[in-house]
Amino acid sequence: MRIAWVLVTVIVAVVLQVTLARFTVGGRWVFDLVLVGVVYAALLWGPVAGMLAGTIGGLLQDWLATTLGGGLAKTLVGFAAGVVGTQFVLVRPRARMIVVAGATVVHRLLIVGLLAIIDSSQQPTWHWSGVPWAAILAETVINSVAGLIAFQASEALPGAVARGRMSRRSSLSRRNW
């Protein structure tokens, strides 16, 4: 049953990423909702679920965007976020945002490192292109806010559904006393 929820989480994240990616302003707003979904799964269901979500989400994103390295980086980050989630009690939104922010920075550094290794194997001279810290900061802020929204929505949704069911009942069936 948990695997089904992990798959649903990854599919929703990939669909949102593909849908919202076209609304970025000239490539200046970078966000990775698949990574947010991976961290979400890792914090809710543990390191194995984070690793599974990272593998599936990263490979889907690599396939759709024709890039390299996202599957491996998301798998490692998903596992690490799951381990952090099992070692610490992360029930406050601020703590979850910090995990999403840290996962975003680690993920982007892994991608930059993997691409540098792949690029150096194709060229005879090794050249380090540097780390785009401004882009990483912008992505971290956007991913952290998206993670906050995802966690808050998942906590508020069951209560809203129950309140909606109670309001649809007839007044005679409710206990008002």
C-alpha positions in Angstrom: 0.0 0.0 0.0 2.9 2.4 0.8 4.4 1.7 -2.7 1.1 2.9 -4.3 1.2 6.2 -2.3 4.9 6.7 -3.3 4.0 6.2 -6.9 1.1 8.6 -6.7 3.3 11.2 -5.0 6.0 10.8 -7.8 3.4 11.0 -10.6 1.7 14.1 -9.1 5.1 15.7 -8.7 6.2 14.9 -12.3 2.9 16.1 -13.7 3.1 19.4 -11.7 6.8 19.9 -12.8 5.9 19.4 -16.5 2.8 21.6 -16.2 4.4 24.5 -14.3 7.8 24.4 -16.0 6.5 26.3 -19.0 5.5 29.2 -16.8 9.0 30.0 -15.7 10.2 33.4 -16.7 12.9 32.9 -19.3 14.5 30.1 -17.3 15.2 32.5 -14.4 12.8 30.8 -12.0 14.2 27.3 -11.4 12.3 24.8 -9.3 12.3 21.1 -8.9 8.9 19.8 -7.8 10.0 16.2 -8.4 12.7 16.7 -5.7 10.0 18.2 -3.4 7.9 15.0 -4.0 10.9 12.8 -3.3 11.7 14.6 0.0 7.9 14.5 0.9 7.8 10.7 0.3 11.1 10.2 2.2 9.9 12.2 5.3 6.5 10.5 5.4 7.5 6.9 4.7 11.2 6.5 5.4 14.5 6.0 3.5 13.4 3.1 1.3 10.4 5.1 0.1 12.6 8.1 -0.5 15.0 6.0 -2.5 12.2 4.5 -4.6 10.6 7.9 -5.2 14.0 9.4 -6.1 14.8 6.6 -8.5 11.5 6.7 -10.3 11.1 10.4 -10.2 14.7 11.1 -11.3 14.6 8.6 -14.1 11.2 10.0 -15.3 12.6 13.6 -15.2 15.8 12.6 -17.0 13.8 10.9 -19.7 11.4 13.8 -20.1 14.1 16.5 -20.1 16.7 14.4 -21.8 19.3 15.1 -19.1 21.7 13.0 -17.1 22.4 12.5 -13.5 19.0 13.4 -12.0 18.0 9.8 -11.2 21.2 9.0 -9.2 21.2 12.4 -7.4 17.5 12.1 -6.5 18.0 8.5 -5.3 20.8 9.6 -3.0 19.0 12.7 -1.7 15.8 10.7 -1.2 17.6 8.1 0.9 19.4 10.8 2.9 16.2 12.7 3.6 14.5 9.5 4.7 17.3 8.8 7.1 17.1 12.3 8.5 13.3 12.0 8.8 13.7 8.8 10.8 16.4 10.1 13.1 14.7 13.4 14.0 11.1 14.2 14.8 10.1 16.6 12.0 6.6 17.6 12.6 6.9 21.4 12.5 6.8 23.1 9.1 10.0 24.9 9.7 11.9 21.7 10.2 10.5 20.2 7.1 11.4 23.3 5.1 15.0 23.1 6.3 15.1 19.4 5.1 13.7 20.4 1.7 16.2 23.3 1.5 19.2 21.1 2.5 18.1 18.5 0.0 17.8 21.0 -2.7 21.4 22.3 -2.1 22.8 18.8 -1.9 20.9 17.7 -5.0 22.1 20.6 -7.1 25.7 20.1 -5.9 25.5 16.4 -6.8 24.2 17.4 -10.3 27.0 19.9 -10.8 29.6 17.4 -9.7 28.2 14.5 -11.8 28.1 16.8 -14.9 31.7 17.9 -14.3 32.8 14.3 -14.0 30.9 13.3 -17.2 32.2 16.4 -19.0 35.8 15.8 -17.9 35.7 12.2 -19.3 34.8 13.5 -22.7 37.4 16.3 -22.9 41.2 15.7 -22.5 41.7 18.7 -20.2 39.6 19.0 -17.0 37.8 22.3 -16.5 35.7 23.1 -13.5 32.9 25.5 -14.5 32.0 26.5 -10.9 28.9 26.4 -8.8 26.0 28.7 -9.7 25.2 29.8 -6.1 22.6 32.4 -7.1 20.6 29.8 -9.0 20.9 27.3 -6.2 19.6 29.9 -3.7 16.6 30.8 -5.9 15.8 27.1 -6.4 16.2 26.5 -2.7 13.7 29.2 -1.8 11.1 28.1 -4.3 11.4 24.4 -3.4 11.2 25.2 0.3 7.9 27.1 -0.2 6.6 24.4 -2.4 7.5 21.8 0.2 5.7 23.9 2.9 2.6 24.1 0.8 2.7 20.3 0.1 3.1 19.4 3.8 0.5 21.8 5.0 -2.0 20.7 2.3 -1.6 17.1 3.1 -2.2 17.7 6.8 -5.2 20.0 6.2 -6.9 17.8 3.5 -8.3 15.0 5.7 -9.8 17.5 8.2 -11.4 19.5 5.3 -12.9 16.3 3.9 -14.3 15.3 7.2 -15.8 18.8 7.8 -17.3 18.7 4.3 -19.0 15.4 5.1 -20.4 16.7 8.4 -21.8 19.8 6.7 -23.6 17.6 4.1 -25.5 15.6 6.7 -29.0 16.6 7.5 -29.5 18.6 10.7 -31.6 15.9 12.3 -28.8 13.3 12.1 -26.2 15.6 13.8 -25.8 15.6 17.5 -26.3 19.2 18.5 -26.5 18.5 22.2 
